Amino acid sequence: MAIAGLIYELIAATLSSYLLGDSVRQFSFVIGIFLASMGVGAWLSRYVRDAMPGFVWVQILLGVVGGFLAPVIFALYAWTGEVALPLYAMLITVGALSGMEIPLIARVLQQIGASEFRFENVLSFDYLGALVASLAFPVLIVPHLGLMSASLTFGALNLVVAGLSLWIFRAHLSLAPAAVWLCAAIATGLGLWQAERIVAVTEAQLYEDDLIFSEDTPYQHVTVTRFRDRTRLFLDHSIQFDSLDEYRYHEALVHPVMGLVPSARRVLILGGGDGMALREVLRHSVRAVTLVDLDPRVTQIFSAHSDLAALNQNAFADPRVTVINRDAWQFVSDGDDLYDAIIVDLPDPKNLTLSKLYSREFYALLIDRLAAGGGVVTQAGSPFYAREAYWSVVATWATTRNPYAPGEELSVIPYHALVPSFGDWGFVLALPEEPAPRPLQLPDGLRFLTQAAWRQAQVFAADTGPVAAEVNSIRDHALVGYYTTGWEKWFR
């Protein structure tokens, strides 16, 4: 019971961060509301006159509401796009029912005269169950079951508790809870039997194209879709690339910094687990490329899946490439290797966890890993949809210390490019020294970036040009507010 209750809470928190954004805020909201609901449930338990049938009803309702939490929310998101109200309504219900469990089971144990009953023993099992759930959820449950099957599985466990109680205390219970329990058990069993089909139908409604890969990892939900020869990658339901136009994004991200640092031999890529940025780097005469991506599943499927590996031209198989699956901040702060070029291809700063990778403190760490004469580039979001957010990244780089010229600012080059899947997309290039006024050294075979396109990329229109924006720091995370406000203005 203790394990199931916390699992429902973690599922709700994960769903809210997937579908509503800002994982720190959503996890905080879910934890607070769930605990408060448990308190309400514990208080309401006093009004349950007969503890034994009350406990059985609580287990049945938890099995139904908690068990179908993920299926219902995913279905509502797929068909209506609105999940906040139903998600929190189900969370409050599960929290209240979970809060009733301990008071009711304590009363049941007292009624049946359990030998040496002590209330603290019940609490001890509850807390130990919470520990088991919190450890198992990211390590075992999500990778092996996924959110949909996990929700139904633990709903089934609550129904098992209800079924055992119905049998043990059958002399004291009516037929009504048994009939409801039987219906709930059949529905849950059917749900588990058809879980993969439910996932497929729901995601088919979410995405226009055919699903070729869909999996929950310990870090995110990974989805790959295809329509004819068009492939798209989604992380937590947010598009990361479309094979129809990804070359525009990746050429704009990689080749300006590589072209301004023509002697780049050692390159670091942060993010970019799909291997597209890596593919572009390997067009240059590099000796070694280190790619650091948090999720090993992403780098695995884009290196092992033949169709997906073809998109990055089997870049992961190149002997010059080293893949490290680790947190970007930890990798940068713990190591001491120097790189001629650093390419930051991380997700947008839509929450505090990602925002720290766009902070002045992180940029200072990056500059310390830069060899003399090197350069750093980062994708920085849309200067059109989230204008203040983009220029906050520019301001953050402009105020980052320059270890090669103490007291002087870095040379910062803001630029942007049209990527149809994303819109007008911005990048920021930072170098310790002002680059020489010479043409970019570009490899042959590029489909988008030319000398003329590079010059045009540094020109901003009146509605995308510089605006006053605060520097992003791990102390205040101004960037998250800019990002959220900007995108919600257009797409909320």
Order of alpha helices (4+ residues) and beta strands (2+ residues): alpha-alpha-alpha-alpha-alpha-alpha-alpha-alpha-alpha-beta-beta-beta-beta-alpha-beta-alpha-beta-alpha-alpha-beta-alpha-beta-alpha-alpha-beta-alpha-beta-beta-alpha-alpha
